[in-house]
Amino acid sequence: MSLKAFHIVFVTASTLLAFGFGAWALWQYFGDSRALIDLVMGVVSVLAGVALIVYGKFFLKKLKHISYL
C-alpha cells in the first residue's frame, strides 16, 4: 500500500471518527446532560471533520499525479 493510499484511508477514518464523536457529544448535550463541555466537544469535533474533508481534497489535488500503488 502506498503512502498516498494509506493517507486517504487514514484521513477517511479520522473524518468518520470526528463526525461520529461529534454526533455523540451533541446527542449527549441535547439529551439529559446539558453540560457545556458536551456542546463544545461536539462543535469542535464537527469542525474537525469539516477541516479533514478540506484537507483530504487538498491532498488529493496536490498528489493527483502519484499512483495509489
Buried (B, 14 or more C-beta within 10 A) or exposed (E): EEEBEEBBEEBEEBBEBBBEBBBBBBEBBEEEEEEEEBBEBBBBBBEBBBEBBEEBEEBEEEBEEEEEE
